[in-house]
């Protein structure tokens, strides 16, 4: 019997199959991969779910499943803990709920996941990440699923120095003490920064915002500075004033005198933390 017919036979014999959990990591994604009785199945969710997230679905044939509800946190944790873990470093936002990542230990990653090409996107990212964060991912087939941030301990100071060096566009020899994997992430990001420098004013502003997943609404050249309106991933519009080199002048909220330390890119992260009451 063909594997594609097994699920139909089980449905016929049992009336229906147990509900299963499925990750949906893209607004355009309709098909999901699930495990049923030890067999992987690619099913089409119909009707399509509202947006990216973890869902409980009910298979109704060998190719289709109905969405039932969003999964509870304990169900997601149970699902993830059975998948292989890969420690990674966040590079930059890839899409609304995904980040480009690079292995924390490339030797280990190459040994266990030989067919993977890095950097590689990790999906289902709902936490507020920044470049050089250490994260844990789970591997499902050829896909990385984000699990959580990892404690960085002694790596904290190195990460902060890398962020400072990147802000000043320092070359690789200035970060010689960094681990090889962190140096690779740094070089990827440095190339992004250099590419932005070649862009138009609008391109630079747009790239600075999209670096952490924000969207440019409009900008106004006021001679000495720019008035920038941008939208976060919740659809909320913010208005900030930045200098000609895209350093923050005013964010419209109290940052306890830290305005001069922020760029347009870092302001996106600061506003996210403010929204989550982390600065309160």
N, C-alpha and C positions, 0 to 999 in steps of 0.2 A: 504493500500500500504506500502510495506517495505521502511524503510528510505533510503536504498541503491538504490532504484529505483526512488526516488524523483528527484535527480539531472539529471538522464537520461530523465525523463519526461519534466523537465524544459528546457533542451537543445533542446529537440524535439520541444517544443512549442515556445521558444524564439530564436531558431537558435543557440545561444551561450550564455554562462553565463558571467557576468562581470569578469574582471580580478581581482585577489585578491593577497594580500601580504602574503608571507610565509617565515619563518626563517629556514635556513639550517645551522646547527651548527656542522656538521661533514663531513669530506671528504667522509666517507662511507655511509652517510645518503642519501637515495633515497626517503623515504616516509616523507610527511609533513602533519601537521594537520591544516586545514583552516576552517573558519566559512563562510557558504554560506546560506543566508536567515535564519540565526539563528540556522542552523544545523551544527554540526561539521563533517568534512569529512577527512579521511586519504587518501591522494592521492599520487601516484607515479609520480615523475617528470621525464619526458622522452623527449628529451635526458637529461642525468644527467648534472647538472650545474658544472661550473669550480671548485668551492670550497665553503667553508663556507661563508655565507653572507645572506643578505635580498634580496629576489627576488619577482618580480611581475610575477605571473603565470596565465595561462588561462586553466580552467578545460575543458576537452573535453569528459569526461565520469565520471561515478561514482567512477572510480579508477585511472584515469590518467589525468595529466595536462602537458602542454607545458610551459617551461620557456620563458618569454618575454624579461625581462631586469632586471638589478639590481634596487632596490628601492632607491628613493631619501630620504635624511635625514628627510624631513618633513613628508613623508609617514610613516617612521619608528616611529617617535615621536607620530604621531596620533594613530598608532596601539598600542603602548605601554601604552599610557595614559589611555586606556580603561581596562587595566588589573590590578588586585590587586597588590599593592606595598609591598615589604618586604625589610626593611633595614637589611643589612648584614655586616659581617666582612670578608675580604679576608684572606684566610689561606695560600694556596700555589697553584701554577699552576697545573691544572688537565690534560689539554691537550693544544694543540696549541692555541685555542681560548676559553678556559674555565678555571675557577678557582674554587677550592674547597672553600666553604663559610660556615659561621656559623651565625645564627641570631644575630642581634644587641640587640634584646630584646626577649629572649627565651620564656618568659611567653606569650607575644603577639603572637609569631609564633606558639606555641602549641595550643593556643586557636583558631586561624584562619585556621591553616593548620595541623590538628591533625594527618593525615596519613603520613606526611613527616618524613623522617629520616635524622638527621643532624650529621655531616656536609654533605652538599649537593652541587654538582657542579652547577655553574651558567655559561650559555653558551653565545656566541656572544660577548666575551670580546675582544675589539680591543684597549682599553686604556692600558697604561703602569702602571700596578698595582704592589704593593709590599705587603708583609704580614702586617696585622693589618690596612689596608686601610678600611675606612667605605664606603660602596657602596650601591646604590639602585638597587634592582632587581624587575622584574615584574613576576608574576606567571601565567603561561599558562598551565592549567591542572596540571600535576605533574612535570612540567619543570620550572626552573628558567632561565629567560632571563635577561642578564645584561643591565642596563640602563645608569648609570653614577656614577662617584665618588661623594661622598657627602661631604659638608664642615664639617671639624672635630673640628674647633674652639679650645675649651679648652681641647679636647682630644689629641691635637698634642703632648704635652709634655709626656703624658702617653704612647702614641704610640712609641715615640723615646726611652723612658726608657725600654720598652718591647723589642725593637729591640736590644738595648745595652745588656740587660740581656740575651737574647737569644744567642748573639754572644759570651758571656762569660759562657754560659751553666749554668746559675744560677738556683737553684731549685725554686719551686713555692712560698716558704715562703718569697723569696726576692721580690715578686711582689704582696704582700698582698693588696696593695691599689688599684689595678686594678679592674675593674668591673668583675663580675663573667663570663660574656661571653668572655671578653678579656683573662681572666685566662684560660678558656677552650681552646681557640685558641693557647695560649702560650704553654700549655701542649701538644697539638697535635704536634706543631712544635718542641718542645723540644725532643719528642720521635723520630721525624725524624732525628734530629741532632745526637742523641745517636745511632740510627741505622747506620748512615753514618760512625760513628767512628769505627764500627766493620767491615767495608768494606775493601777491598784491596785498594791500592793507586788509581788504575784506577776507582774502584767503587766510592771512595770518590770524585774524580774529576768529574766523570759522574753525580753523585747525586747532587753535588754543582751546576753544570750547569743546570741540568734539573729542579732544584727547581724553576727557573723562566722561564723555557721553552726553554733554549738553548740546543744545541746538541754537544756532544764531537766529534771532527774530529780525533784528535790525540794528544798525549802528549809525551814529551821527558824528561827523568830523566837526569839532568845535574849535579848531585852530590849535589850541594848546593841549587838548585831550580828546578822548572819544567817549561818547555816551553809548553804552552797549546794552541792548535788551536781548536776553537769552532765556531759553525754556529748559527746565530740568526734565528728568525722566518721568516725573509725575504730571507734566503738563503745566506746571506753575511758571509764570514769567517773572524774571528778576531784572532789575535795572542797576547797572554799576557804571562808575566813571573810572577810566583807566588812562594812564599817560601814553605818550606816543610810542614808548617801548613796551606797552601793555602791562605796566605795573599798576596795581590797584591804588586808586586815590580815595574812592568812597564806594561802599557796598550797600549803603542805606540801612545798615544795622551796626550796632556797637561791637567792635572787635577788640576792645580793650587796648587800643594803640598799636595793633598788629597790622594795620592796613599797609604800611610801607614795606612789610615783609612778604606781601602776597603778589602773585602774578594773576593774570586773568585765568590761567589754567587752575592754579591752586585755589582761587576763589570759588570755583565750582565745588571742590571738595569741602571747603570751609562752609559754604552755604548748605551743603548736604548735612554736615554735622550739626549746623544750627537748626536745621529743620527737624533733626532727630533729637533736639534738646541736649546735645552733647556739650554745648558751650554754655549751657545755663547752670 
